[in-house]
Amino acid sequence: MAITNCLRLISVQYFTLMQLVIFSTCYDPNLPKLSTTALVADVFILAGLIYNFGSEMAVISKNGAAE
């Protein structure tokens, strides 16, 4: 709910499914052929981590730590 500012509840299973789709497109034993795809996936992972940590830090700084 922190991602949508409490407008809608998106379940953890949905986010896990999105990650599974991204990770499964990058799996191939022939790695030299997929180096560009793996780099794009790494960029998406990094962007997701930055977004998650940034949004959570913004919520914590605005509302304070939970009891």
ABEGO torsion letter per residue (X at the ends): XAAAGGABBBBAAAAAAAAAAAAAAABBABAAAAAAAAAAAAAAAAAAAAAAAAAAAAAAAAAEBBX
